[in-house]
C-alpha cells in the first residue's frame, strides 16, 4: 500500500527473479511473502470445492491427495510445468499473477471456472479467472493488491477432466496446451463442457463456441471432431520460433479432440 507500483511481491521467485535479471522488471522494493502466515493452505469444502493459498508450492499441490481427489486435472497439468526444481520453489499464486499466456495453470483455472481472492489494505474482493487475465503478463490486480487465495468450485457428478500439451522438450513452454472439462447426464449426453488453451493468444483462452456446441448431445466422434474444428478457429496464436500460428492452430484442434475424448471417458 505504501509503495504501489514501485513494489513487487516475491513469492517463489521463479518468474520474478529471471525477469529482474533481464531487466524486464526493475522494482524498487521487494515484499517477501515467504514469512507471511496463512497463505499456504489447501482446504477442501464439504461440497467438493477447494481453496488453495497463493503461497502453496506447485510441487505440493501436485502431490496433495485432497486436490487429486477433488480436481485431478491440477496434478495432471502441474506435472507439465517446467521441472521439479522449479515446482519445488514456485508458487501457484506467483504463477497465476505472472499471467504468462503460455503457462499451464492459467488455462486450467479458466477450465475449472476458478475465482481469485484479491486482498489489499483497503478491502477483499473476488474476481473470476475469466476476468483476471487481461493481457500478456497483465492481470486485474490493482497496484496495492495481491492474489491471496484460489477458490475452485466443486466438479459435478459424472465430470471428467483432462490436460494435454505439446512442447518441443519436456519442461519447455507448450507450443499449445488444452484443458477440457466434460459433464455427462444420466443418459450419457453432455450437460456441460469447458475448453481452455494456453499458448493460444495474448491471454489464456476459453473456446466458448466449441464447448457450447457439445452441450445437449452425445459426445461421439462427430461431435468431438466438430468441437475441435471450432476450437481451432477460436484460438488466436501469435506464433514463435518453435511454431507458426498455422501449426499452433493445428495443434489446438488435435489436442482439443484428444482432451475431450479423455475427459468423456473419465466422466463415464
RAGI-V971254 format. One record per backbone hydrogen bond with DSSP energy under -1.0 kcal/mol. NH is the residue of the N-H (numbers start at 1). CO is the residue of the C=O. If there is no record, write none. Layout:
nh & co
NH & CO
NH & CO
//
This chain:
nh & co
6 & 3
7 & 4
8 & 29
10 & 31
17 & 13
19 & 15
20 & 16
21 & 17
22 & 18
23 & 20
24 & 19
25 & 19
28 & 6
29 & 6
31 & 8
33 & 10
36 & 33
43 & 51
45 & 49
48 & 45
50 & 152
51 & 43
52 & 150
53 & 41
54 & 148
55 & 39
56 & 53
58 & 90
59 & 87
61 & 57
62 & 58
63 & 59
64 & 60
68 & 64
69 & 65
70 & 66
71 & 67
74 & 71
76 & 72
77 & 73
78 & 74
79 & 75
80 & 77
81 & 78
87 & 83
88 & 84
90 & 86
92 & 56
93 & 54
95 & 91
96 & 92
97 & 93
98 & 94
99 & 95
103 & 100
108 & 104
109 & 105
110 & 106
111 & 107
112 & 108
113 & 110
114 & 109
115 & 151
116 & 127
117 & 149
118 & 125
119 & 146
120 & 123
125 & 118
127 & 116
129 & 114
131 & 128
133 & 129
134 & 138
135 & 138
137 & 99
138 & 135
140 & 132
145 & 142
146 & 119
148 & 117
149 & 117
150 & 52
151 & 115
152 & 50
160 & 182
162 & 180
164 & 178
166 & 176
172 & 169
175 & 166
176 & 166
177 & 198
178 & 164
179 & 196
180 & 162
181 & 194
182 & 160
183 & 192
184 & 158
185 & 189
188 & 185
190 & 217
191 & 183
192 & 183
194 & 181
196 & 179
197 & 205
198 & 177
199 & 101
205 & 197
207 & 195
208 & 206
211 & 207
212 & 208
213 & 209
214 & 211
216 & 190
217 & 214
220 & 218
224 & 220
225 & 221
226 & 222
227 & 223
228 & 224
229 & 225
230 & 226
231 & 227
232 & 228
234 & 230
235 & 231
236 & 200
240 & 243
248 & 244
249 & 245
250 & 246
251 & 247
252 & 248
253 & 249
254 & 250
255 & 251
256 & 252
257 & 253
258 & 254
259 & 255
260 & 256
261 & 257
262 & 258
263 & 259
264 & 260
265 & 261
266 & 262
267 & 263
268 & 264
//
